[in-house]
């Protein structure tokens, strides 16, 4: 049993199929299928149910996958500890950032980090917060930026706290208000982010507390497109203040949202009890210093 085979197994699960996993591990699809078959032969169990559109872990596969992730995480922790002995002259930082807010919060940090630690390679992935949390727990990255609150599996360092603003079409009857509640916006269709963005869940939960389920007009992962949809009169949307104010539009009005529990709390997070490399600690320290 080789570590490469275990990593291939983990990628099949993470990518949801053999072809996508092959691209992730820079191999051909037959090579990946053969590696999984050899692992099944070695263990004497079937790891995947292959009858459906996507391979699904069997009960035995769930056990092997869980143990494989633990082994791979230990291996990665060992390599990071060895890299730390080199005093950040080289190494790797595996980092996950969400699309929403990264340009505003982390672009300058990224540049400052590369200037200070040119020998550290940054491997960056981008997903919504919920997906990043899953990847972090699976060992795919060492540190992520995500929204608070977090579960007990994580430790975190706060980065930024911003209230939400409602984005309303200029002709909307509430566009001139000093502030609005979610109840005020109940008749207006909501324009939300794509699935996987933690902000969606925050808004949905607040609407439930207000006693209604919003009507969805559209979903998108692109902030500029969401602003354009609001400007066209399709519905209302919600953005953290710092992000909304950087994207003015003549046909969109920004109105503070009066809804407890909806504030945008961005934080850096890592696995509780997991080894945190010097490269990751340096990223967190620089983020703290630059935030003042």
C-alpha positions as CSV (number, residue, x, y, z in Angstrom):
1,X,0.0,0.0,0.0
2,X,1.6,3.3,-1.2
3,X,0.9,6.9,-0.1
4,X,0.3,7.7,-3.8
5,X,-2.5,5.2,-4.0
6,X,-4.1,6.6,-0.8
7,X,-3.9,10.1,-2.3
8,X,-5.5,8.9,-5.5
9,X,-8.3,7.4,-3.4
10,X,-8.8,10.7,-1.6
11,X,-8.9,12.6,-4.9
12,X,-11.5,10.2,-6.4
13,X,-13.7,11.1,-3.4
14,X,-12.9,14.8,-3.4
15,X,-13.4,15.2,-7.2
16,X,-16.4,12.9,-7.4
17,X,-15.1,10.7,-10.2
18,X,-12.1,8.9,-11.7
19,X,-11.6,11.2,-14.7
20,X,-11.5,14.4,-12.5
21,X,-9.2,12.6,-10.0
22,X,-6.9,11.7,-12.8
23,X,-6.4,15.3,-13.8
24,X,-5.8,16.2,-10.1
25,X,-3.0,13.7,-9.7
26,X,-1.6,14.2,-13.3
27,X,-2.4,10.6,-14.4
28,X,-4.7,9.0,-16.9
29,X,-8.1,7.7,-16.0
30,X,-7.1,4.0,-16.6
31,X,-4.1,4.5,-14.3
32,X,-6.4,5.8,-11.5
33,X,-8.9,3.0,-12.0
34,X,-6.1,0.4,-11.9
35,X,-4.7,1.9,-8.7
36,X,-8.1,1.7,-6.9
37,X,-8.6,-1.8,-8.2
38,X,-5.2,-2.9,-6.9
39,X,-6.0,-1.3,-3.5
40,X,-9.4,-3.2,-3.4
41,X,-7.5,-6.5,-4.3
42,X,-5.0,-5.8,-1.6
43,X,-7.6,-5.1,1.1
44,X,-10.1,-7.7,-0.2
45,X,-13.0,-5.3,-0.2
46,X,-14.9,-3.2,-2.7
47,X,-14.3,0.5,-2.0
48,X,-16.6,2.1,-4.5
49,X,-20.1,1.4,-5.8
50,X,-19.6,2.1,-9.5
51,X,-23.2,1.4,-10.7
52,X,-24.3,5.0,-10.7
53,X,-23.3,8.1,-12.5
54,X,-20.7,8.9,-9.8
55,X,-18.6,6.4,-7.8
56,X,-20.0,6.2,-4.2
57,X,-18.0,4.9,-1.2
58,X,-19.1,1.6,0.2
59,X,-19.1,1.0,4.0
60,X,-15.6,-0.4,3.7
61,X,-14.6,2.5,1.5
62,X,-15.7,5.0,4.1
63,X,-13.4,3.3,6.6
64,X,-10.4,3.2,4.2
65,X,-11.1,6.8,3.1
66,X,-11.2,8.1,6.7
67,X,-7.9,6.3,7.6
68,X,-6.3,7.4,4.3
69,X,-7.0,11.0,5.1
70,X,-5.5,10.6,8.6
71,X,-2.3,9.0,7.1
72,X,-2.0,11.7,4.4
73,X,-2.5,14.5,7.0
74,X,0.3,13.0,9.2
75,X,2.6,12.8,6.2
76,X,1.9,16.4,5.3
77,X,2.4,17.5,8.9
78,X,5.8,15.7,9.0
79,X,6.9,17.5,5.8
80,X,5.8,20.9,7.1
81,X,7.8,20.3,10.3
82,X,10.9,19.5,8.3
83,X,10.3,22.6,6.2
84,X,10.1,24.6,9.4
85,X,13.7,23.6,10.3
86,X,14.8,25.6,7.2
87,X,13.5,28.8,8.8
88,X,11.1,29.7,6.0
89,X,13.9,29.8,3.4
90,X,11.7,27.3,1.5
91,X,8.4,25.5,2.1
92,X,4.8,25.5,1.1
93,X,1.6,27.2,2.3
94,X,-1.6,25.5,1.2
95,X,-4.2,28.2,1.5
96,X,-7.9,28.4,0.7
97,X,-9.7,31.8,0.1
98,X,-13.3,32.5,-0.7
99,X,-14.3,34.6,-3.8
100,X,-16.2,37.1,-1.7
101,X,-13.9,39.6,0.0
102,X,-10.5,38.1,-0.9
103,X,-9.6,40.9,-3.3
104,X,-10.3,43.5,-0.7
105,X,-8.7,41.7,2.3
106,X,-6.0,39.5,1.0
107,X,-4.5,40.8,-2.2
108,X,-2.1,43.2,-0.5
109,X,-1.3,40.6,2.2
110,X,-0.5,38.0,-0.5
111,X,2.0,40.5,-2.1
112,X,3.6,41.4,1.2
113,X,4.0,37.7,2.2
114,X,5.7,36.8,-1.1
115,X,8.1,39.8,-0.7
116,X,9.0,38.8,2.8
117,X,9.2,35.0,2.2
118,X,10.1,34.5,-1.5
119,X,11.1,30.9,-0.9
120,X,7.7,29.8,0.3
121,X,5.4,28.5,-2.4
122,X,1.7,29.5,-1.9
123,X,-0.7,26.9,-3.3
124,X,-4.0,28.7,-3.5
125,X,-7.5,27.3,-4.0
126,X,-10.8,29.3,-4.2
127,X,-14.2,28.1,-3.1
128,X,-17.1,29.2,-1.0
129,X,-16.6,29.2,2.7
130,X,-18.5,25.9,3.4
131,X,-16.6,24.0,0.8
132,X,-13.3,25.4,2.1
133,X,-14.2,24.2,5.6
134,X,-14.7,20.7,4.2
135,X,-11.4,20.8,2.3
136,X,-9.6,22.0,5.4
137,X,-10.9,19.2,7.6
138,X,-10.0,16.7,4.9
139,X,-6.4,18.0,4.9
140,X,-6.5,19.6,1.4
141,X,-5.3,22.9,2.8
142,X,-3.7,24.1,6.0
143,X,-5.5,27.4,6.5
144,X,-8.6,29.1,5.1
145,X,-10.4,32.3,5.2
146,X,-14.0,31.8,6.2
147,X,-17.0,33.3,8.0
148,X,-17.7,33.1,11.7
149,X,-19.2,31.4,13.6
150,X,-17.3,28.1,13.3
151,X,-17.7,24.7,14.8
152,X,-15.5,23.1,17.4
153,X,-13.3,21.5,14.8
154,X,-11.7,24.8,14.1
155,X,-9.4,27.4,15.7
156,X,-9.5,30.9,14.2
157,X,-8.1,34.4,14.1
158,X,-10.6,37.3,13.3
159,X,-9.7,39.4,10.3
160,X,-12.6,41.7,9.6
161,X,-16.1,42.6,10.8
162,X,-18.5,44.3,8.5
163,X,-22.3,45.0,8.6
164,X,-24.4,43.9,5.6
165,X,-26.0,46.4,3.2
166,X,-29.1,45.8,1.2
167,X,-28.6,46.6,-2.5
168,X,-31.8,47.9,-3.9
169,X,-32.8,49.2,-7.4
170,X,-32.9,53.0,-7.5
171,X,-36.6,52.9,-8.2
172,X,-37.4,50.6,-5.3
173,X,-39.9,52.1,-2.8
174,X,-37.5,51.5,0.1
175,X,-34.4,52.8,-1.7
176,X,-34.5,56.1,0.3
177,X,-34.7,54.6,3.7
178,X,-32.0,55.0,6.4
179,X,-32.2,51.3,7.0
180,X,-34.4,48.3,6.2
181,X,-35.3,45.0,7.8
182,X,-35.6,41.7,6.1
183,X,-39.3,41.8,6.8
184,X,-39.5,45.1,4.8
185,X,-37.9,43.3,1.9
186,X,-40.1,40.2,2.1
187,X,-42.1,41.2,-1.1
188,X,-38.9,41.7,-3.1
189,X,-37.2,38.7,-4.8
190,X,-33.7,38.0,-3.5
191,X,-30.6,37.7,-5.6
192,X,-28.2,35.3,-3.8
193,X,-24.8,33.8,-4.3
194,X,-24.2,30.3,-5.6
195,X,-24.4,27.3,-3.4
196,X,-21.5,27.0,-1.0
197,X,-21.3,30.6,0.0
198,X,-21.8,30.9,3.8
199,X,-23.5,34.3,3.4
200,X,-26.5,32.5,1.8
201,X,-27.0,30.4,4.9
202,X,-26.7,33.5,7.1
203,X,-29.4,35.4,5.1
204,X,-31.7,32.3,4.9
205,X,-31.5,31.8,8.7
206,X,-32.2,35.4,9.4
207,X,-35.3,35.2,7.1
208,X,-36.5,32.2,8.9
209,X,-36.2,34.1,12.2
210,X,-38.2,36.9,10.6
211,X,-40.9,34.3,9.7
212,X,-40.6,33.8,6.0
213,X,-38.7,32.1,3.2
214,X,-37.5,34.6,0.5
215,X,-38.3,34.3,-3.1
216,X,-35.2,33.7,-5.2
217,X,-34.8,35.7,-8.4
218,X,-31.3,34.5,-9.3
219,X,-28.0,33.1,-8.1
220,X,-24.5,34.0,-9.2
221,X,-20.9,33.7,-8.0
222,X,-20.0,37.1,-9.6
223,X,-20.4,40.2,-7.5
224,X,-20.4,42.5,-10.5
225,X,-23.2,40.5,-12.1
226,X,-25.2,40.5,-8.9
227,X,-25.0,44.3,-8.8
228,X,-26.0,44.5,-12.4
229,X,-29.0,42.3,-11.8
230,X,-30.1,44.6,-8.9
231,X,-29.6,47.6,-11.2
232,X,-31.9,46.0,-13.8
233,X,-34.7,45.8,-11.2
234,X,-34.7,42.0,-10.8
235,X,-34.5,42.1,-7.0
236,X,-32.4,42.9,-4.0
237,X,-29.1,41.6,-2.9
238,X,-26.8,41.8,0.1
239,X,-23.1,42.5,0.5
240,X,-20.7,43.4,3.3
241,X,-20.3,47.2,3.5
242,X,-16.7,47.4,2.4
243,X,-17.4,45.3,-0.7
244,X,-20.6,47.1,-1.7
245,X,-19.1,50.5,-1.4
246,X,-16.3,49.6,-3.7
247,X,-18.8,48.8,-6.5
248,X,-21.0,51.8,-6.9
249,X,-23.7,51.8,-9.6
250,X,-25.9,54.7,-10.6
251,X,-29.0,52.5,-10.6
252,X,-28.3,50.8,-7.2
253,X,-28.9,52.2,-3.7
254,X,-27.1,50.9,-0.6
255,X,-29.2,50.7,2.5
256,X,-28.0,49.4,5.9
257,X,-29.6,46.1,6.8
258,X,-31.2,45.9,10.3
259,X,-31.1,42.2,10.9
260,X,-29.4,40.7,14.0
261,X,-27.0,37.9,13.3
262,X,-26.2,38.8,9.7
263,X,-23.0,40.7,10.1
264,X,-20.0,39.5,8.0
265,X,-17.2,38.2,10.3
266,X,-14.2,37.0,8.2
267,X,-11.5,35.0,10.0
268,X,-8.5,32.8,9.2
269,X,-9.2,29.2,10.4
270,X,-7.2,26.0,10.8
271,X,-7.9,22.5,12.2
272,X,-8.1,22.4,15.9
273,X,-5.2,20.4,17.3
274,X,-3.6,20.1,13.9
275,X,0.0,21.1,13.2
276,X,0.3,24.6,11.9
277,X,3.5,25.2,10.0
278,X,5.7,28.2,10.4
279,X,4.6,29.3,6.9
280,X,1.0,29.4,8.0
281,X,1.8,31.0,11.3
282,X,3.7,33.7,9.4
283,X,0.7,34.3,7.2
284,X,-1.6,34.7,10.2
285,X,0.9,37.0,11.9
286,X,1.3,39.2,8.9
287,X,-2.5,39.4,8.5
288,X,-2.7,40.5,12.1
289,X,0.0,43.1,11.7
290,X,-1.5,44.6,8.5
291,X,-4.9,44.8,10.1
292,X,-3.4,47.0,12.7
